Amino acid sequence: MTKYSIGVDYGTQSGRAVLVEVGTGREVATAVKEYTHGVMDEYLPDGKTKLEHDWALQHPADYLEVLEITIPEVLTKAQVSAEDVIGLGIDFTACTVLPIDKNGTPLCFQPEYSSNPHSYVKLWKHHAAQDEANRLNEIAEERGEKFLSRYGGKISSEWMIPKVWQILNEAPEIYTGADQILEATDWVISQLTGEITRNSCTAGYKAIWHKQDGYPSNEFFKALDPRLENVVEEKLSTKIFPIGAKAGEITEKAAKLTGLKPGTAVAVANVDAHVAVPAVGITEPGKLLMIMGTSTCHILLGEEEKVVPGMCGVVEDGVIPGYMGYEAGQSCVGDHFEWFTENCVPQSYQEEADARGINIHQLLTEKASKLEVGESGLLALDWWNGNRSTLVDADLTGVLLGATLLTKPEEIYRALIEATAFGTRMIVETFRNNGVPVNEVFAAGGIAEKNRMMMQIYADVLNMDIKISASSQTPALGSAMFGAVAAGKDRGGYDTITDAAKDMGRVKDYIYQPIKANADSYQQLFNEYARLYDYFGRGENNVMKTLKKIKKESSLKKTEETVC
Amino acid sequence: MTKYSIGVDYGTQSGRAVLVEVGTGREVATAVKEYTHGVMDEYLPDGKTKLEHDWALQHPADYLEVLEITIPEVLTKAQVSAEDVIGLGIDFTACTVLPIDKNGTPLCFQPEYSSNPHSYVKLWKHHAAQDEANRLNEIAEERGEKFLSRYGGKISSEWMIPKVWQILNEAPEIYTGADQILEATDWVISQLTGEITRNSCTAGYKAIWHKQDGYPSNEFFKALDPRLENVVEEKLSTKIFPIGAKAGEITEKAAKLTGLKPGTAVAVANVDAHVAVPAVGITEPGKLLMIMGTSTCHILLGEEEKVVPGMCGVVEDGVIPGYMGYEAGQSCVGDHFEWFTENCVPQSYQEEADARGINIHQLLTEKASKLEVGESGLLALDWWNGNRSTLVDADLTGVLLGATLLTKPEEIYRALIEATAFGTRMIVETFRNNGVPVNEVFAAGGIAEKNRMMMQIYADVLNMDIKISASSQTPALGSAMFGAVAAGKDRGGYDTITDAAKDMGRVKDYIYQPIKANADSYQQLFNEYARLYDYFGRGENNVMKTLKKIKKESSLKKTEETVC
């Protein structure tokens, strides 16, 4: 009898359920629910309470709606009985956090708090805790906290502790009123199973937790703010569940919500990029997965915990049990090309695309495909949104070099694509140079699926084969696989994610292979890229920071003028 | 009785006559004639003989048509009798050269030569003698020819000797058939006066002639090519007339052509940028004139001959008799902004401009004007067309640095404008640092007249006042002034160009003055510009040359593929 598992992938704008056949990984049905409240970055749901610059919130009710609508829908579409669904897994954006009371109810559900922005979910891209992050990094550095090296030397403003600290600073009543502050992904699992099981992935990558060392010390937290001294005991938890474990089973209440049977196995919560790893069949070291979208996230398994400068994090059991999970990232990939098409493509190109009924990316790609490697004479540094790895510096900015009066838009477009490929290569080399092998490359995400030119450029620049995820919903597939592992072999699932990945993880037949002549030319271009990368990125010429400083001063001047 | 003088300005696409009131400089009438043959860069007038890449020719008959049509037209328009016109001066693009026979007739007028491209006028922007220029520079350097230092270390492919050598190499029959090879500006004067009077300006700036040292030695020319050993004696002339002298008088034949009276004084020929100097009232050292168009030409007078690294040339009496005339240049100014609007401005901006009935430059300028200095965070190196001064390196390319996902088109536009201003400041500082003072700045040309934001930026970047030519036809006014000098005081004109400039040279009342706060901010930005300028321009990082080399190889590869 065929068994099924469901994976639910919570993105930035919507949630998506995929019903997957256990044993093959075949995706039988999909359903999507846009979040009713979307991303709240201007007003609270009351339409009156204005949010400050850099805020980004979500409403936890939307997460429950996703379960309520998409799970019944995939069951109906697939004509599969809930009896045959053995497991459920979810993955989420991270670090996306919310405060809850002792009953597990989000504070924003309560009328007394619902007008307070801090009672809502702080989405991953909520950037208003930058001051707290800066202060945290200063203090950690002063104190010589060794955890810094696991995170490339810097804790991001997007992560748990800065966000918690911001709540304390700006809304102490919310901080006090919260029984716990936790990842949304863990909260959703608690709504399915009736108990809170924090996962090791977000704890490790986002909350500075370490399997052996635990969280930073209470002394450290006290040094941040005396009120934070016992934050771990008071608001977080030291009970962390490894990825691949079972969180619990669907409760009666959750069964009513989802249409699943009570007792259906539920996996420990997970994160979108990380859960994609087994979905392409990776369960061992040396295989790098790039999840390519507006930004790119790189996940790599290793045998040992190495200090790799400028990585986002390394977490034991953070991706696949038994291995170190390394994470790196590029903060500007798809976003880069979007910026370019919105700001730099002339009317004549837009008209040509319109006349031919193709979109502007297709037109630019078509034109850029006709260029030889190096033909444009252009070289770019892909820092339009700073550098996440290996320099971990948000103040770095983009460079385009080599322009002439004959430079064409498609040449710049291609140079930007190449720059992101060089950025990836820099990450790969940094791993290798620090004792973490990279032998194979896999890619998932919209760009990997659609842009053949770009993937060929990556293969040529990396001088490695690139395999592409067979699923267009890789994270949801990965979550379903973890659901099948939560069910276990006895109930028709798997004992381990490694077993599940063997059967259900899939890549496409077509493999991008480097073209030797291109790889040789790109080697030359990469040498130049690397030199500029070091020159501008490692302090020899801090012009980008100087420009940012001047920019800041000029903005202040403008504000003053406006006030006068 | 009011007297008049006529200036004729020969541009790239047309010739323009202006009739000017002596004593006031008032421009009474103007007439323009587009060249019948325009710029010939694809075919000869026969419509069959195809020209190679990088060729640019003109037809000398067009120059005579300009005289024939525009001079009578200004007389008629102004209702001025030819009796009251005391002098005529002309200025020209340079180096623009042609071969003539011993009667002064262009070889292209003769049927036996008219199908040979080398019999026509080689326009200043004819770039097909690059191989000859490269070879010339190599040999001059090997031999330690000291003339190189007067020309920033390099002779341009646009100049006289490479063009003459190209004729010899590719069409020895034209070389042999030519009695002389001379500047078009000198040839036109010969058609007016009946005798050839080569001018010191083009001889000095374009033909490697020096007031004391003369031309390079016959040994040098022999080293280039044994057939060139006696090129000076055979095809050029050592009889060079200083700027400001009288070339002769209108002949009977020229009187018939132009409607002027026989005996009207004619000035020695001149060059467009150089003749503009007295037209803004400059007749003494320390005052820099920028002639701003697609590119910018800088002219400055000095007391002594100094070696200023990377300048276009220094010629005694080359601009104003009695002074050293220094020339520098920026190869990409208006061209820069044109490239930007054609390749980098999004449809939405074009639509906004269209809807408001303004052109895209006006829209971008309006938006860019609202930015504070430094607000964009951008910095550019203005090398989209190489660097003419002070690095004299056509292989340098453009850089844009500081881009983010919030960078807007008007910010890039402004950064490009600022980059050209920084480039000018670099030239000003180079003059100063090498003992040639720059105390005042003047500007002429379309950009200086129209773009207030740009001129204010220049004033702020240079931290100096900028005065703007009052004439929108500055070169023609200057030529008319030289015409009045050729006539002399006795005939109602002037004894010297200095006297003429006092009465007739004019600038606008509005002077651009630096705004202190902006100048301070620009000082910081200029420091960063200067550092990048040196880093990329002086060999520390030759990435631009490496990219050009790779580009060349990839073009070869493409050609091979196409052939296969």
Interface residues (C-beta under 8 A of the other chain):
Chain A: C332 D335 H336 W339 E342 N343 C344 V345 P346 Q347 Q350 E351 E372 V373 G374 E375 S376 G377 L378 L379 W384 N385 T397 G398 V399 L400 L401 G402 A403 T404 L405 T407 K408 P409 A517 S521 Q524 L525 E528 R531 L532 Y535 N541 V543 M544 T546 L547 K548 I550 K551 E553 S554 S555 K557 K558
Chain B: C332 D335 H336 W339 E342 N343 C344 V345 P346 Q347 Q350 E351 E372 V373 G374 E375 S376 G377 L378 L379 W384 N385 T397 G398 V399 L400 L401 G402 A403 T404 L405 T407 K408 P409 A517 S521 Q524 L525 E528 R531 L532 Y535 F536 N541 V543 M544 T546 L547 K548 I550 K551 E553 S554 S555 K557 K558
